[in-house]
Amino acid sequence: MGWIVVLLFVLVPIAALVVWIFALVDCIQVPDDAMYQSGTKLIWVLVIVLTNVIGAIIYLAIGRPEQGTPRPTHAVPPPPPPPV
């Protein structure tokens, strides 16, 4: 009976906290908003922070960029021609 209490009241909350922190750090470390499958970094951080573990699980399931996704390259326009 004692191990069930330890499991429910100690290990489960610690595991939930670890998942929440992992999702939040992973979300913040994405370098570009275009890498997300849906939404932006601000939206996902708010979802994770305001909905706690449920938001972290939702982010990990549908919002996280796929591994190996290349960073989108934004074409830099060429400089204007020099005046003649």
PDB file of N, CA, C and O in Angstrom, chain B, residues numbered from 101:
ATOM      1  N   MET B 101       0.817  -1.192   0.000  1.00  0.00           N
ATOM      2  CA  MET B 101       0.000   0.000   0.000  1.00  0.00           C
ATOM      3  C   MET B 101       0.865   1.262   0.000  1.00  0.00           C
ATOM      4  O   MET B 101       0.487   2.264  -0.608  1.00  0.00           O
ATOM      5  N   GLY B 102       2.011   1.230   0.668  1.00  0.00           N
ATOM      6  CA  GLY B 102       2.862   2.400   0.766  1.00  0.00           C
ATOM      7  C   GLY B 102       3.468   2.801  -0.560  1.00  0.00           C
ATOM      8  O   GLY B 102       3.653   3.992  -0.809  1.00  0.00           O
ATOM      9  N   TRP B 103       3.785   1.846  -1.419  1.00  0.00           N
ATOM     10  CA  TRP B 103       4.399   2.182  -2.704  1.00  0.00           C
ATOM     11  C   TRP B 103       3.401   2.829  -3.654  1.00  0.00           C
ATOM     12  O   TRP B 103       3.782   3.612  -4.523  1.00  0.00           O
ATOM     13  N   ILE B 104       2.117   2.499  -3.487  1.00  0.00           N
ATOM     14  CA  ILE B 104       1.089   3.133  -4.313  1.00  0.00           C
ATOM     15  C   ILE B 104       0.983   4.617  -3.967  1.00  0.00           C
ATOM     16  O   ILE B 104       0.835   5.459  -4.853  1.00  0.00           O
ATOM     17  N   VAL B 105       1.058   4.928  -2.691  1.00  0.00           N
ATOM     18  CA  VAL B 105       1.002   6.315  -2.244  1.00  0.00           C
ATOM     19  C   VAL B 105       2.209   7.079  -2.779  1.00  0.00           C
ATOM     20  O   VAL B 105       2.078   8.207  -3.254  1.00  0.00           O
ATOM     21  N   VAL B 106       3.380   6.462  -2.699  1.00  0.00           N
ATOM     22  CA  VAL B 106       4.586   7.108  -3.224  1.00  0.00           C
ATOM     23  C   VAL B 106       4.434   7.334  -4.721  1.00  0.00           C
ATOM     24  O   VAL B 106       4.774   8.408  -5.217  1.00  0.00           O
ATOM     25  N   LEU B 107       3.936   6.357  -5.439  1.00  0.00           N
ATOM     26  CA  LEU B 107       3.760   6.481  -6.882  1.00  0.00           C
ATOM     27  C   LEU B 107       2.798   7.612  -7.226  1.00  0.00           C
ATOM     28  O   LEU B 107       3.088   8.430  -8.099  1.00  0.00           O
ATOM     29  N   LEU B 108       1.666   7.663  -6.553  1.00  0.00           N
ATOM     30  CA  LEU B 108       0.645   8.646  -6.887  1.00  0.00           C
ATOM     31  C   LEU B 108       0.989  10.066  -6.455  1.00  0.00           C
ATOM     32  O   LEU B 108       0.705  11.019  -7.181  1.00  0.00           O
ATOM     33  N   PHE B 109       1.581  10.215  -5.312  1.00  0.00           N
ATOM     34  CA  PHE B 109       1.775  11.549  -4.749  1.00  0.00           C
ATOM     35  C   PHE B 109       3.194  12.100  -4.888  1.00  0.00           C
ATOM     36  O   PHE B 109       3.427  13.266  -4.571  1.00  0.00           O
ATOM     37  N   VAL B 110       4.137  11.297  -5.351  1.00  0.00           N
ATOM     38  CA  VAL B 110       5.505  11.776  -5.496  1.00  0.00           C
ATOM     39  C   VAL B 110       5.991  11.619  -6.936  1.00  0.00           C
ATOM     40  O   VAL B 110       6.401  12.600  -7.558  1.00  0.00           O
ATOM     41  N   LEU B 111       5.952  10.429  -7.460  1.00  0.00           N
ATOM     42  CA  LEU B 111       6.546  10.181  -8.772  1.00  0.00           C
ATOM     43  C   LEU B 111       5.735  10.765  -9.929  1.00  0.00           C
ATOM     44  O   LEU B 111       6.314  11.300 -10.875  1.00  0.00           O
ATOM     45  N   VAL B 112       4.419  10.674  -9.870  1.00  0.00           N
ATOM     46  CA  VAL B 112       3.588  11.211 -10.953  1.00  0.00           C
ATOM     47  C   VAL B 112       3.719  12.729 -11.055  1.00  0.00           C
ATOM     48  O   VAL B 112       3.901  13.231 -12.164  1.00  0.00           O
ATOM     49  N   PRO B 113       3.636  13.490  -9.956  1.00  0.00           N
ATOM     50  CA  PRO B 113       3.840  14.941 -10.086  1.00  0.00           C
ATOM     51  C   PRO B 113       5.250  15.310 -10.556  1.00  0.00           C
ATOM     52  O   PRO B 113       5.414  16.274 -11.303  1.00  0.00           O
ATOM     53  N   ILE B 114       6.254  14.568 -10.135  1.00  0.00           N
ATOM     54  CA  ILE B 114       7.616  14.845 -10.594  1.00  0.00           C
ATOM     55  C   ILE B 114       7.725  14.574 -12.095  1.00  0.00           C
ATOM     56  O   ILE B 114       8.335  15.363 -12.817  1.00  0.00           O
ATOM     57  N   ALA B 115       7.154  13.494 -12.567  1.00  0.00           N
ATOM     58  CA  ALA B 115       7.173  13.183 -14.000  1.00  0.00           C
ATOM     59  C   ALA B 115       6.414  14.245 -14.791  1.00  0.00           C
ATOM     60  O   ALA B 115       6.854  14.641 -15.871  1.00  0.00           O
ATOM     61  N   ALA B 116       5.291  14.704 -14.272  1.00  0.00           N
ATOM     62  CA  ALA B 116       4.521  15.748 -14.947  1.00  0.00           C
ATOM     63  C   ALA B 116       5.323  17.045 -15.020  1.00  0.00           C
ATOM     64  O   ALA B 116       5.296  17.726 -16.046  1.00  0.00           O
ATOM     65  N   LEU B 117       6.028  17.395 -13.963  1.00  0.00           N
ATOM     66  CA  LEU B 117       6.851  18.596 -13.950  1.00  0.00           C
ATOM     67  C   LEU B 117       7.992  18.487 -14.960  1.00  0.00           C
ATOM     68  O   LEU B 117       8.312  19.459 -15.645  1.00  0.00           O
ATOM     69  N   VAL B 118       8.596  17.322 -15.050  1.00  0.00           N
ATOM     70  CA  VAL B 118       9.685  17.112 -16.008  1.00  0.00           C
ATOM     71  C   VAL B 118       9.172  17.259 -17.437  1.00  0.00           C
ATOM     72  O   VAL B 118       9.838  17.887 -18.260  1.00  0.00           O
ATOM     73  N   VAL B 119       8.009  16.697 -17.753  1.00  0.00           N
ATOM     74  CA  VAL B 119       7.433  16.812 -19.095  1.00  0.00           C
ATOM     75  C   VAL B 119       7.110  18.265 -19.392  1.00  0.00           C
ATOM     76  O   VAL B 119       7.362  18.733 -20.502  1.00  0.00           O
ATOM     77  N   TRP B 120       6.555  18.995 -18.423  1.00  0.00           N
ATOM     78  CA  TRP B 120       6.202  20.400 -18.599  1.00  0.00           C
ATOM     79  C   TRP B 120       7.439  21.253 -18.880  1.00  0.00           C
ATOM     80  O   TRP B 120       7.439  22.070 -19.801  1.00  0.00           O
ATOM     81  N   ILE B 121       8.484  21.062 -18.090  1.00  0.00           N
ATOM     82  CA  ILE B 121       9.721  21.825 -18.276  1.00  0.00           C
ATOM     83  C   ILE B 121      10.371  21.471 -19.608  1.00  0.00           C
ATOM     84  O   ILE B 121      10.853  22.360 -20.310  1.00  0.00           O
ATOM     85  N   PHE B 122      10.393  20.191 -19.969  1.00  0.00           N
ATOM     86  CA  PHE B 122      10.976  19.782 -21.245  1.00  0.00           C
ATOM     87  C   PHE B 122      10.255  20.445 -22.408  1.00  0.00           C
ATOM     88  O   PHE B 122      10.901  20.965 -23.318  1.00  0.00           O
ATOM     89  N   ALA B 123       8.927  20.436 -22.394  1.00  0.00           N
ATOM     90  CA  ALA B 123       8.155  21.026 -23.486  1.00  0.00           C
ATOM     91  C   ALA B 123       8.379  22.534 -23.553  1.00  0.00           C
ATOM     92  O   ALA B 123       8.503  23.088 -24.646  1.00  0.00           O
ATOM     93  N   LEU B 124       8.431  23.197 -22.416  1.00  0.00           N
ATOM     94  CA  LEU B 124       8.627  24.641 -22.399  1.00  0.00           C
ATOM     95  C   LEU B 124      10.010  25.017 -22.936  1.00  0.00           C
ATOM     96  O   LEU B 124      10.129  25.935 -23.747  1.00  0.00           O
ATOM     97  N   VAL B 125      11.036  24.325 -22.499  1.00  0.00           N
ATOM     98  CA  VAL B 125      12.395  24.600 -22.977  1.00  0.00           C
ATOM     99  C   VAL B 125      12.511  24.277 -24.461  1.00  0.00           C
ATOM    100  O   VAL B 125      13.126  25.035 -25.211  1.00  0.00           O
ATOM    101  N   ASP B 126      11.929  23.165 -24.893  1.00  0.00           N
ATOM    102  CA  ASP B 126      11.974  22.788 -26.297  1.00  0.00           C
ATOM    103  C   ASP B 126      11.271  23.831 -27.159  1.00  0.00           C
ATOM    104  O   ASP B 126      11.750  24.165 -28.243  1.00  0.00           O
ATOM    105  N   CYS B 127      10.164  24.334 -26.696  1.00  0.00           N
ATOM    106  CA  CYS B 127       9.414  25.353 -27.433  1.00  0.00           C
ATOM    107  C   CYS B 127      10.213  26.647 -27.537  1.00  0.00           C
ATOM    108  O   CYS B 127      10.248  27.265 -28.601  1.00  0.00           O
ATOM    109  N   ILE B 128      10.840  27.055 -26.473  1.00  0.00           N
ATOM    110  CA  ILE B 128      11.586  28.312 -26.463  1.00  0.00           C
ATOM    111  C   ILE B 128      12.833  28.222 -27.343  1.00  0.00           C
ATOM    112  O   ILE B 128      13.261  29.232 -27.901  1.00  0.00           O
ATOM    113  N   GLN B 129      13.414  27.052 -27.474  1.00  0.00           N
ATOM    114  CA  GLN B 129      14.654  26.904 -28.232  1.00  0.00           C
ATOM    115  C   GLN B 129      14.460  26.821 -29.742  1.00  0.00           C
ATOM    116  O   GLN B 129      15.449  26.821 -30.475  1.00  0.00           O
ATOM    117  N   VAL B 130      13.235  26.750 -30.231  1.00  0.00           N
ATOM    118  CA  VAL B 130      13.012  26.719 -31.680  1.00  0.00           C
ATOM    119  C   VAL B 130      13.404  28.074 -32.242  1.00  0.00           C
ATOM    120  O   VAL B 130      12.871  29.096 -31.809  1.00  0.00           O
ATOM    121  N   PRO B 131      14.336  28.104 -33.212  1.00  0.00           N
ATOM    122  CA  PRO B 131      14.885  29.385 -33.656  1.00  0.00           C
ATOM    123  C   PRO B 131      13.962  30.227 -34.527  1.00  0.00           C
ATOM    124  O   PRO B 131      14.119  31.447 -34.565  1.00  0.00           O
ATOM    125  N   ASP B 132      13.010  29.625 -35.226  1.00  0.00           N
ATOM    126  CA  ASP B 132      12.199  30.390 -36.154  1.00  0.00           C
ATOM    127  C   ASP B 132      10.747  29.937 -36.070  1.00  0.00           C
ATOM    128  O   ASP B 132      10.474  28.738 -36.010  1.00  0.00           O
ATOM    129  N   ASP B 133       9.813  30.889 -36.066  1.00  0.00           N
ATOM    130  CA  ASP B 133       8.389  30.557 -35.987  1.00  0.00           C
ATOM    131  C   ASP B 133       7.911  29.722 -37.165  1.00  0.00           C
ATOM    132  O   ASP B 133       6.950  28.964 -37.033  1.00  0.00           O
ATOM    133  N   ALA B 134       8.560  29.849 -38.305  1.00  0.00           N
ATOM    134  CA  ALA B 134       8.138  29.110 -39.493  1.00  0.00           C
ATOM    135  C   ALA B 134       8.380  27.603 -39.358  1.00  0.00           C
ATOM    136  O   ALA B 134       7.849  26.826 -40.151  1.00  0.00           O
ATOM    137  N   MET B 135       9.152  27.189 -38.391  1.00  0.00           N
ATOM    138  CA  MET B 135       9.440  25.763 -38.214  1.00  0.00           C
ATOM    139  C   MET B 135       8.287  25.015 -37.549  1.00  0.00           C
ATOM    140  O   MET B 135       8.191  23.794 -37.673  1.00  0.00           O
ATOM    141  N   TYR B 136       7.409  25.736 -36.842  1.00  0.00           N
ATOM    142  CA  TYR B 136       6.295  25.076 -36.164  1.00  0.00           C
ATOM    143  C   TYR B 136       5.310  24.522 -37.181  1.00  0.00           C
ATOM    144  O   TYR B 136       5.103  25.112 -38.241  1.00  0.00           O
ATOM    145  N   GLN B 137       4.706  23.389 -36.857  1.00  0.00           N
ATOM    146  CA  GLN B 137       3.704  22.808 -37.740  1.00  0.00           C
ATOM    147  C   GLN B 137       2.453  23.679 -37.757  1.00  0.00           C
ATOM    148  O   GLN B 137       1.778  23.790 -38.781  1.00  0.00           O
ATOM    149  N   SER B 138       2.152  24.292 -36.625  1.00  0.00           N
ATOM    150  CA  SER B 138       1.009  25.199 -36.536  1.00  0.00           C
ATOM    151  C   SER B 138       1.274  26.184 -35.406  1.00  0.00           C
ATOM    152  O   SER B 138       1.877  25.828 -34.393  1.00  0.00           O
ATOM    153  N   GLY B 139       0.831  27.397 -35.579  1.00  0.00           N
ATOM    154  CA  GLY B 139       0.998  28.402 -34.544  1.00  0.00           C
ATOM    155  C   GLY B 139       2.366  29.063 -34.572  1.00  0.00           C
ATOM    156  O   GLY B 139       3.158  28.861 -35.493  1.00  0.00           O
ATOM    157  N   THR B 140       2.625  29.865 -33.531  1.00  0.00           N
ATOM    158  CA  THR B 140       3.898  30.551 -33.385  1.00  0.00           C
ATOM    159  C   THR B 140       4.469  30.243 -32.010  1.00  0.00           C
ATOM    160  O   THR B 140       3.817  29.607 -31.181  1.00  0.00           O
ATOM    161  N   LYS B 141       5.688  30.700 -31.779  1.00  0.00           N
ATOM    162  CA  LYS B 141       6.333  30.443 -30.500  1.00  0.00           C
ATOM    163  C   LYS B 141       5.535  31.043 -29.350  1.00  0.00           C
ATOM    164  O   LYS B 141       5.355  30.397 -28.318  1.00  0.00           O
ATOM    165  N   LEU B 142       5.057  32.271 -29.519  1.00  0.00           N
ATOM    166  CA  LEU B 142       4.290  32.927 -28.459  1.00  0.00           C
ATOM    167  C   LEU B 142       3.035  32.131 -28.115  1.00  0.00           C
ATOM    168  O   LEU B 142       2.725  31.937 -26.940  1.00  0.00           O
ATOM    169  N   ILE B 143       2.328  31.681 -29.113  1.00  0.00           N
ATOM    170  CA  ILE B 143       1.106  30.901 -28.869  1.00  0.00           C
ATOM    171  C   ILE B 143       1.434  29.622 -28.112  1.00  0.00           C
ATOM    172  O   ILE B 143       0.754  29.285 -27.143  1.00  0.00           O
ATOM    173  N   TRP B 144       2.471  28.905 -28.546  1.00  0.00           N
ATOM    174  CA  TRP B 144       2.800  27.638 -27.893  1.00  0.00           C
ATOM    175  C   TRP B 144       3.301  27.836 -26.465  1.00  0.00           C
ATOM    176  O   TRP B 144       2.976  27.041 -25.583  1.00  0.00           O
ATOM    177  N   VAL B 145       4.085  28.882 -26.227  1.00  0.00           N
ATOM    178  CA  VAL B 145       4.530  29.147 -24.854  1.00  0.00           C
ATOM    179  C   VAL B 145       3.322  29.442 -23.967  1.00  0.00           C
ATOM    180  O   VAL B 145       3.244  28.945 -22.843  1.00  0.00           O
ATOM    181  N   LEU B 146       2.389  30.239 -24.457  1.00  0.00           N
ATOM    182  CA  LEU B 146       1.177  30.525 -23.676  1.00  0.00           C
ATOM    183  C   LEU B 146       0.360  29.265 -23.425  1.00  0.00           C
ATOM    184  O   LEU B 146      -0.144  29.062 -22.320  1.00  0.00           O
ATOM    185  N   VAL B 147       0.226  28.420 -24.439  1.00  0.00           N
ATOM    186  CA  VAL B 147      -0.524  27.164 -24.263  1.00  0.00           C
ATOM    187  C   VAL B 147       0.136  26.299 -23.191  1.00  0.00           C
ATOM    188  O   VAL B 147      -0.545  25.758 -22.320  1.00  0.00           O
ATOM    189  N   ILE B 148       1.451  26.170 -23.255  1.00  0.00           N
ATOM    190  CA  ILE B 148       2.165  25.323 -22.293  1.00  0.00           C
ATOM    191  C   ILE B 148       2.082  25.900 -20.884  1.00  0.00           C
ATOM    192  O   ILE B 148       1.839  25.167 -19.925  1.00  0.00           O
ATOM    193  N   VAL B 149       2.281  27.208 -20.755  1.00  0.00           N
ATOM    194  CA  VAL B 149       2.289  27.829 -19.424  1.00  0.00           C
ATOM    195  C   VAL B 149       0.891  27.846 -18.809  1.00  0.00           C
ATOM    196  O   VAL B 149       0.737  27.555 -17.623  1.00  0.00           O
ATOM    197  N   LEU B 150      -0.122  28.181 -19.594  1.00  0.00           N
ATOM    198  CA  LEU B 150      -1.456  28.348 -19.033  1.00  0.00           C
ATOM    199  C   LEU B 150      -2.210  27.038 -18.812  1.00  0.00           C
ATOM    200  O   LEU B 150      -3.095  26.966 -17.960  1.00  0.00           O
ATOM    201  N   THR B 151      -1.862  26.007 -19.576  1.00  0.00           N
ATOM    202  CA  THR B 151      -2.582  24.736 -19.414  1.00  0.00           C
ATOM    203  C   THR B 151      -1.728  23.637 -18.800  1.00  0.00           C
ATOM    204  O   THR B 151      -2.154  22.485 -18.711  1.00  0.00           O
ATOM    205  N   ASN B 152      -0.529  23.995 -18.380  1.00  0.00           N
ATOM    206  CA  ASN B 152       0.365  23.083 -17.663  1.00  0.00           C
ATOM    207  C   ASN B 152       0.662  21.804 -18.428  1.00  0.00           C
ATOM    208  O   ASN B 152       1.055  21.861 -19.593  1.00  0.00           O
ATOM    209  N   VAL B 153       0.484  20.664 -17.803  1.00  0.00           N
ATOM    210  CA  VAL B 153       0.894  19.389 -18.395  1.00  0.00           C
ATOM    211  C   VAL B 153       0.073  19.057 -19.636  1.00  0.00           C
ATOM    212  O   VAL B 153       0.606  18.497 -20.594  1.00  0.00           O
ATOM    213  N   ILE B 154      -1.205  19.392 -19.634  1.00  0.00           N
ATOM    214  CA  ILE B 154      -2.041  19.116 -20.807  1.00  0.00           C
ATOM    215  C   ILE B 154      -1.517  19.898 -22.008  1.00  0.00           C
ATOM    216  O   ILE B 154      -1.423  19.351 -23.107  1.00  0.00           O
ATOM    217  N   GLY B 155      -1.178  21.162 -21.811  1.00  0.00           N
ATOM    218  CA  GLY B 155      -0.617  21.966 -22.892  1.00  0.00           C
ATOM    219  C   GLY B 155       0.716  21.435 -23.366  1.00  0.00           C
ATOM    220  O   GLY B 155       1.007  21.469 -24.561  1.00  0.00           O
ATOM    221  N   ALA B 156       1.535  20.940 -22.444  1.00  0.00           N
ATOM    222  CA  ALA B 156       2.824  20.363 -22.821  1.00  0.00           C
ATOM    223  C   ALA B 156       2.627  19.120 -23.673  1.00  0.00           C
ATOM    224  O   ALA B 156       3.348  18.913 -24.649  1.00  0.00           O
ATOM    225  N   ILE B 157       1.673  18.305 -23.316  1.00  0.00           N
ATOM    226  CA  ILE B 157       1.399  17.093 -24.088  1.00  0.00           C
ATOM    227  C   ILE B 157       0.857  17.454 -25.469  1.00  0.00           C
ATOM    228  O   ILE B 157       1.224  16.830 -26.464  1.00  0.00           O
ATOM    229  N   ILE B 158      -0.018  18.465 -25.530  1.00  0.00           N
ATOM    230  CA  ILE B 158      -0.542  18.910 -26.827  1.00  0.00           C
ATOM    231  C   ILE B 158       0.590  19.440 -27.695  1.00  0.00           C
ATOM    232  O   ILE B 158       0.652  19.134 -28.886  1.00  0.00           O
ATOM    233  N   TYR B 159       1.485  20.234 -27.111  1.00  0.00           N
ATOM    234  CA  TYR B 159       2.621  20.758 -27.873  1.00  0.00           C
ATOM    235  C   TYR B 159       3.484  19.618 -28.400  1.00  0.00           C
ATOM    236  O   TYR B 159       3.857  19.619 -29.574  1.00  0.00           O
ATOM    237  N   LEU B 160       3.805  18.654 -27.556  1.00  0.00           N
ATOM    238  CA  LEU B 160       4.664  17.553 -27.983  1.00  0.00           C
ATOM    239  C   LEU B 160       3.982  16.694 -29.049  1.00  0.00           C
ATOM    240  O   LEU B 160       4.652  16.106 -29.898  1.00  0.00           O
ATOM    241  N   ALA B 161       2.651  16.624 -29.004  1.00  0.00           N
ATOM    242  CA  ALA B 161       1.931  15.785 -29.958  1.00  0.00           C
ATOM    243  C   ALA B 161       1.728  16.470 -31.311  1.00  0.00           C
ATOM    244  O   ALA B 161       1.924  15.838 -32.350  1.00  0.00           O
ATOM    245  N   ILE B 162       1.338  17.749 -31.320  1.00  0.00           N
ATOM    246  CA  ILE B 162       0.985  18.363 -32.603  1.00  0.00           C
ATOM    247  C   ILE B 162       1.735  19.640 -32.936  1.00  0.00           C
ATOM    248  O   ILE B 162       1.710  20.065 -34.091  1.00  0.00           O
ATOM    249  N   GLY B 163       2.398  20.269 -31.982  1.00  0.00           N
ATOM    250  CA  GLY B 163       2.999  21.555 -32.261  1.00  0.00           C
ATOM    251  C   GLY B 163       4.492  21.542 -32.488  1.00  0.00           C
ATOM    252  O   GLY B 163       5.038  22.472 -33.083  1.00  0.00           O
ATOM    253  N   ARG B 164       5.146  20.524 -32.032  1.00  0.00           N
ATOM    254  CA  ARG B 164       6.606  20.471 -32.079  1.00  0.00           C
ATOM    255  C   ARG B 164       7.107  20.297 -33.510  1.00  0.00           C
ATOM    256  O   ARG B 164       6.581  19.468 -34.253  1.00  0.00           O
ATOM    257  N   PRO B 165       8.126  21.079 -33.904  1.00  0.00           N
ATOM    258  CA  PRO B 165       8.700  20.872 -35.235  1.00  0.00           C
ATOM    259  C   PRO B 165       9.304  19.472 -35.348  1.00  0.00           C
ATOM    260  O   PRO B 165       9.817  18.917 -34.376  1.00  0.00           O
ATOM    261  N   GLU B 166       9.230  18.926 -36.546  1.00  0.00           N
ATOM    262  CA  GLU B 166       9.800  17.593 -36.753  1.00  0.00           C
ATOM    263  C   GLU B 166      11.315  17.666 -36.663  1.00  0.00           C
ATOM    264  O   GLU B 166      11.916  18.674 -37.035  1.00  0.00           O
ATOM    265  N   GLN B 167      11.935  16.598 -36.171  1.00  0.00           N
ATOM    266  CA  GLN B 167      13.385  16.550 -36.073  1.00  0.00           C
ATOM    267  C   GLN B 167      13.970  16.574 -37.472  1.00  0.00           C
ATOM    268  O   GLN B 167      13.465  15.914 -38.381  1.00  0.00           O
ATOM    269  N   GLY B 168      15.031  17.335 -37.636  1.00  0.00           N
ATOM    270  CA  GLY B 168      15.690  17.411 -38.926  1.00  0.00           C
ATOM    271  C   GLY B 168      15.053  18.398 -39.883  1.00  0.00           C
ATOM    272  O   GLY B 168      15.454  18.481 -41.044  1.00  0.00           O
ATOM    273  N   THR B 169      14.059  19.153 -39.409  1.00  0.00           N
ATOM    274  CA  THR B 169      13.445  20.162 -40.265  1.00  0.00           C
ATOM    275  C   THR B 169      14.461  21.270 -40.501  1.00  0.00           C
ATOM    276  O   THR B 169      14.941  21.880 -39.546  1.00  0.00           O
ATOM    277  N   PRO B 170      14.792  21.537 -41.751  1.00  0.00           N
ATOM    278  CA  PRO B 170      15.776  22.604 -41.996  1.00  0.00           C
ATOM    279  C   PRO B 170      15.179  23.965 -41.679  1.00  0.00           C
ATOM    280  O   PRO B 170      13.981  24.195 -41.845  1.00  0.00           O
ATOM    281  N   ARG B 171      16.038  24.853 -41.223  1.00  0.00           N
ATOM    282  CA  ARG B 171      15.591  26.212 -40.971  1.00  0.00           C
ATOM    283  C   ARG B 171      15.218  26.845 -42.299  1.00  0.00           C
ATOM    284  O   ARG B 171      15.945  26.708 -43.283  1.00  0.00           O
ATOM    285  N   PRO B 172      14.093  27.534 -42.332  1.00  0.00           N
ATOM    286  CA  PRO B 172      13.741  28.206 -43.581  1.00  0.00           C
ATOM    287  C   PRO B 172      14.745  29.315 -43.883  1.00  0.00           C
ATOM    288  O   PRO B 172      15.143  30.075 -43.000  1.00  0.00           O
ATOM    289  N   THR B 173      15.133  29.385 -45.120  1.00  0.00           N
ATOM    290  CA  THR B 173      16.075  30.432 -45.505  1.00  0.00           C
ATOM    291  C   THR B 173      15.292  31.559 -46.148  1.00  0.00           C
ATOM    292  O   THR B 173      14.523  31.340 -47.083  1.00  0.00           O
ATOM    293  N   HIS B 174      15.488  32.739 -45.650  1.00  0.00           N
ATOM    294  CA  HIS B 174      14.836  33.908 -46.211  1.00  0.00           C
ATOM    295  C   HIS B 174      15.808  34.534 -47.195  1.00  0.00           C
ATOM    296  O   HIS B 174      16.934  34.885 -46.840  1.00  0.00           O
ATOM    297  N   ALA B 175      15.365  34.666 -48.416  1.00  0.00           N
ATOM    298  CA  ALA B 175      16.229  35.227 -49.440  1.00  0.00           C
ATOM    299  C   ALA B 175      16.491  36.695 -49.149  1.00  0.00           C
ATOM    300  O   ALA B 175      15.568  37.478 -48.925  1.00  0.00           O
ATOM    301  N   VAL B 176      17.745  37.042 -49.157  1.00  0.00           N
ATOM    302  CA  VAL B 176      18.138  38.422 -48.938  1.00  0.00           C
ATOM    303  C   VAL B 176      18.204  39.091 -50.295  1.00  0.00           C
ATOM    304  O   VAL B 176      18.903  38.611 -51.187  1.00  0.00           O
ATOM    305  N   PRO B 177      17.486  40.195 -50.465  1.00  0.00           N
ATOM    306  CA  PRO B 177      17.537  40.849 -51.782  1.00  0.00           C
ATOM    307  C   PRO B 177      18.926  41.395 -52.050  1.00  0.00           C
ATOM    308  O   PRO B 177      19.644  41.777 -51.126  1.00  0.00           O
ATOM    309  N   PRO B 178      19.294  41.429 -53.308  1.00  0.00           N
ATOM    310  CA  PRO B 178      20.628  41.960 -53.633  1.00  0.00           C
ATOM    311  C   PRO B 178      20.660  43.467 -53.365  1.00  0.00           C
ATOM    312  O   PRO B 178      19.626  44.135 -53.365  1.00  0.00           O
ATOM    313  N   PRO B 179      21.848  43.975 -53.141  1.00  0.00           N
ATOM    314  CA  PRO B 179      21.947  45.427 -52.905  1.00  0.00           C
ATOM    315  C   PRO B 179      21.589  46.206 -54.164  1.00  0.00           C
ATOM    316  O   PRO B 179      21.709  45.692 -55.277  1.00  0.00           O
ATOM    317  N   PRO B 180      21.156  47.426 -53.985  1.00  0.00           N
ATOM    318  CA  PRO B 180      20.821  48.217 -55.172  1.00  0.00           C
ATOM    319  C   PRO B 180      22.073  48.528 -55.986  1.00  0.00           C
ATOM    320  O   PRO B 180      23.178  48.563 -55.443  1.00  0.00           O
ATOM    321  N   PRO B 181      21.904  48.752 -57.268  1.00  0.00           N
ATOM    322  CA  PRO B 181      23.073  49.051 -58.097  1.00  0.00           C
ATOM    323  C   PRO B 181      23.679  50.402 -57.682  1.00  0.00           C
ATOM    324  O   PRO B 181      22.971  51.293 -57.212  1.00  0.00           O
ATOM    325  N   PRO B 182      24.981  50.534 -57.864  1.00  0.00           N
ATOM    326  CA  PRO B 182      25.609  51.809 -57.484  1.00  0.00           C
ATOM    327  C   PRO B 182      25.150  52.922 -58.431  1.00  0.00           C
ATOM    328  O   PRO B 182      24.870  52.681 -59.605  1.00  0.00           O
ATOM    329  N   PRO B 183      25.079  54.124 -57.905  1.00  0.00           N
ATOM    330  CA  PRO B 183      24.669  55.235 -58.763  1.00  0.00           C
ATOM    331  C   PRO B 183      25.744  55.522 -59.826  1.00  0.00           C
ATOM    332  O   PRO B 183      26.939  55.384 -59.566  1.00  0.00           O
ATOM    333  N   VAL B 184      25.315  55.909 -60.980  1.00  0.00           N
ATOM    334  CA  VAL B 184      26.249  56.226 -62.062  1.00  0.00           C
ATOM    335  C   VAL B 184      26.375  57.696 -62.300  1.00  0.00           C
ATOM    336  O   VAL B 184      27.125  58.116 -63.180  1.00  0.00           O
TER     337      VAL B 184
END
